[in-house]
Amino acid sequence: MPEANNIQSPLTSRVVTVAGGNLFQVAAEQLGDATRWNDIAELNGLRDPFLTGVVTLKIPSGIRPGNGGILWT
């Protein structure tokens, strides 16, 4: 039986581990669009786009309409 933390949601296609940085850069590198930082934030329960320490992030799959990088609450 696989460990629970290895099971990915159908909404995620992969996970990445980063050391510091910000979600703008992660979104640009992983999704090709820095304004999709909020999709990564929402999927990972984050509100702040700036990362400290080593963080493992779920990366969303598929295309989602852009909203100008605004995180809706």
C-alpha positions as CSV (number, residue, x, y, z in Angstrom):
1,M,0.0,0.0,0.0
2,P,1.5,3.4,-1.0
3,E,2.1,6.0,1.7
4,A,-0.6,8.7,1.9
5,N,1.8,11.5,1.1
6,N,2.8,9.8,-2.2
7,I,-0.8,9.8,-3.5
8,Q,-1.4,12.7,-5.8
9,S,-4.8,14.4,-6.5
10,P,-6.1,14.2,-10.0
11,L,-5.5,18.0,-10.0
12,T,-1.8,17.7,-9.6
13,S,0.6,16.2,-12.0
14,R,3.8,16.4,-10.0
15,V,5.6,17.7,-6.9
16,V,8.7,19.8,-6.8
17,T,11.0,20.7,-3.9
18,V,12.6,24.1,-3.8
19,A,14.9,25.9,-1.4
20,G,13.6,29.4,-0.8
21,G,12.5,31.7,-3.6
22,N,9.0,32.6,-4.6
23,L,5.9,31.2,-6.2
24,F,6.2,33.6,-9.2
25,Q,9.5,31.9,-10.2
26,V,8.1,28.4,-9.5
27,A,5.0,29.1,-11.6
28,A,7.1,30.5,-14.5
29,E,9.4,27.5,-14.5
30,Q,6.8,24.8,-13.9
31,L,3.7,26.2,-15.7
32,G,5.2,28.7,-18.1
33,D,3.2,31.6,-16.6
34,A,4.3,33.5,-13.5
35,T,0.8,34.8,-12.9
36,R,-0.3,31.3,-12.1
37,W,1.5,31.5,-8.8
38,N,-1.9,31.7,-7.0
39,D,-2.9,28.2,-8.4
40,I,0.2,26.7,-6.7
41,A,-0.5,28.7,-3.5
42,E,-4.2,27.6,-3.4
43,L,-3.3,23.9,-4.0
44,N,-0.7,24.0,-1.2
45,G,-2.7,26.1,1.3
46,L,-0.3,29.0,1.0
47,R,-1.1,32.8,1.0
48,D,2.4,34.3,0.8
49,P,4.2,33.9,-2.5
50,F,7.6,34.1,-0.8
51,L,9.1,30.8,0.4
52,T,11.6,30.2,3.1
53,G,13.6,27.1,3.8
54,V,13.1,23.9,1.8
55,V,9.5,23.4,0.6
56,T,7.8,20.6,-1.3
57,L,5.0,21.9,-3.5
58,K,2.2,20.3,-5.5
59,I,2.1,21.6,-9.0
60,P,-1.4,21.8,-10.6
61,S,-2.0,20.2,-14.0
62,G,-4.1,21.4,-16.8
63,I,-5.0,24.9,-18.0
64,R,-6.9,27.2,-15.7
65,P,-8.1,30.7,-16.8
66,G,-5.7,33.4,-15.6
67,N,-6.9,36.0,-13.1
68,G,-4.0,38.4,-13.3
69,G,-2.1,36.7,-10.4
70,I,-4.7,37.8,-7.8
71,L,-5.3,35.4,-5.0
72,W,-9.0,35.3,-4.2
73,T,-10.1,34.6,-0.7
